[in-house]
């Protein structure tokens, strides 16, 4: 019975995605993160078939213009996340100031005004953990430049559920704290510069056959 429930849940999540190995890419960043985010997304092709959710630590008192900025640098569809959005292939969802973003088991986004995690809201850990539980083997997590250690626990969760983890290298990180904290967990599969991260995402998502 439990197996049938798990299969039904998986079918709900995957039904609107093509037959690909990975359905979602979660990207987390903090200080200095906009540049590598742009570098990565600008290198992805128009037919990139996974959904992408981006969280970056920013001042909660200011509106986010990341969606508008990214739209100028990528051929993918970009929109600021809204509660209830169903994550769709080839779409980039950006953070909302002072709200956690999570992806639920039905593939819908929720924006939460819950307690801060790692002193921040939105938290990369919060996003990564939800993606790990909801997408397991079909999830990729990318941690980019930033201060603190947010994202390290989330990367561990991604690996626990069978997903793939990528961290930005020290040479191209403005602040290596967040990538290093993730790498130090021993749960990071690849340590790459932004150009190589984009190439790896294309290879993993578009060239590997679905499990």
DAJOJO-V643080 format. One record per pair of residues at least 6 apart in sequence whose ideal C-beta (glycine too) atoms are under 8 Angstrom apart, sorted by sequence separation. I is the first residue (numbers start at 1). J is the second residue. If there is no record, write none. Layout:
I;J
I;J
//
This chain:
17;23
58;64
79;85
87;93
95;101
103;109
104;110
115;121
117;123
118;124
158;164
159;165
170;176
173;179
182;188
29;36
71;78
102;109
103;110
114;121
116;123
118;125
132;139
158;165
190;197
29;37
70;78
85;93
93;101
101;109
102;110
113;121
117;125
131;139
143;151
183;191
192;200
14;23
101;110
117;126
132;141
143;152
170;179
13;23
27;37
56;66
101;111
102;112
131;141
141;151
155;165
169;179
170;180
190;200
41;52
67;78
77;88
100;111
101;112
168;179
54;66
67;79
79;91
81;93
99;111
100;112
114;126
143;155
155;167
167;179
179;191
27;40
67;80
77;90
78;91
79;92
80;93
81;94
99;112
100;113
128;141
141;154
66;80
76;90
77;91
78;92
79;93
80;94
81;95
99;113
100;114
112;126
141;155
76;91
77;92
79;94
80;95
81;96
96;111
98;113
167;182
54;70
64;80
76;92
78;94
80;96
87;103
93;109
167;183
37;54
100;117
141;158
165;182
74;92
140;158
37;56
124;143
139;158
81;101
86;106
87;107
86;107
87;108
100;121
101;122
167;188
172;193
34;56
70;92
86;108
87;109
99;121
100;122
132;154
139;161
141;163
143;165
165;187
166;188
169;191
171;193
172;194
33;56
85;108
86;109
98;121
99;122
100;123
128;151
131;154
140;163
141;164
142;165
143;166
145;168
165;188
166;189
167;190
168;191
169;192
33;57
52;76
70;94
84;108
85;109
98;122
102;126
103;127
129;153
133;157
137;161
139;163
140;164
141;165
142;166
143;167
144;168
165;189
166;190
167;191
168;192
169;193
25;50
27;52
29;54
67;92
84;109
101;126
102;127
125;150
128;153
129;154
132;157
136;161
137;162
138;163
139;164
140;165
141;166
142;167
143;168
164;189
165;190
166;191
167;192
168;193
24;50
25;51
26;52
27;53
28;54
29;55
30;56
31;57
83;109
84;110
96;122
100;126
101;127
104;130
124;150
125;151
128;154
132;158
135;161
136;162
137;163
140;166
142;168
152;178
164;190
166;192
168;194
23;50
24;51
25;52
26;53
27;54
28;55
29;56
30;57
67;94
82;109
83;110
95;122
100;127
102;129
103;130
107;134
123;150
124;151
125;152
127;154
128;155
131;158
136;163
145;172
151;178
155;182
22;50
23;51
24;52
25;53
27;55
28;56
29;57
48;76
53;81
66;94
81;109
83;111
102;130
103;131
105;133
120;148
125;153
126;154
129;157
132;160
133;161
135;163
145;173
147;175
149;177
150;178
159;187
20;49
24;53
26;55
37;66
41;70
46;75
66;95
82;111
105;134
119;148
125;154
128;157
132;161
144;173
145;174
146;175
148;177
149;178
152;181
156;185
158;187
168;197
20;50
44;74
45;75
46;76
64;94
81;111
104;134
118;148
120;150
124;154
128;158
145;175
147;177
148;178
151;181
152;182
155;185
159;189
18;49
38;69
42;73
44;75
64;95
103;134
118;149
132;163
145;176
146;177
147;178
151;182
156;187
166;197
17;49
34;66
38;70
41;73
42;74
44;76
64;96
103;135
118;150
131;163
146;178
149;181
152;184
155;187
17;50
37;70
41;74
64;97
117;150
145;178
146;179
148;181
152;185
155;188
17;51
53;87
63;97
144;178
145;179
166;200
34;69
38;73
41;76
62;97
143;178
144;179
166;201
38;74
51;87
61;97
143;179
51;88
58;95
60;97
51;89
54;92
59;97
60;98
50;89
51;90
52;91
53;92
54;93
56;95
58;97
143;182
49;89
50;90
51;91
52;92
53;93
54;94
55;95
164;204
49;90
51;92
52;93
54;95
48;90
51;93
47;90
46;90
143;188
55;101
53;101
53;103
144;194
41;92
124;178
142;197
53;109
142;201
60;121
140;201
24;87
57;120
23;87
140;204
57;122
140;205
23;89
55;122
57;124
55;123
55;124
16;86
18;89
16;88
17;89
55;127
16;89
138;211
53;127
137;211
26;103
53;131
24;103
57;146
30;120
50;140
16;107
13;105
12;105
13;106
57;150
12;106
13;107
30;124
12;107
29;124
9;105
28;124
9;106
28;127
28;128
26;127
26;128
40;142
26;131
24;131
37;144
36;144
36;145
24;135
33;144
23;135
33;145
26;139
28;141
32;145
33;146
24;138
25;139
26;140
27;141
28;142
29;143
30;144
31;145
32;146
23;138
24;139
25;140
26;141
27;142
28;143
29;144
30;145
31;146
22;138
23;139
24;140
25;141
26;142
28;144
29;145
30;146
31;147
21;138
22;139
25;142
27;144
29;146
30;147
22;140
28;146
30;148
30;150
13;134
13;135
28;150
28;151
14;138
28;154
26;154
26;158
36;168
36;172
36;173
35;174
32;173
22;164
32;174
31;174
32;175
31;175
30;175
30;178
29;178
28;178
50;201
43;195
48;201
40;194
44;198
48;202
39;194
43;198
50;205
39;195
43;199
49;205
40;197
41;198
44;201
45;202
48;205
49;206
36;194
40;198
44;202
48;206
35;194
39;198
43;202
47;206
36;197
40;201
45;206
25;201
25;205
22;204
21;204
22;205
21;205
20;205
20;206
22;208
21;208
20;208
21;209
21;210
20;210
21;211
19;210
//
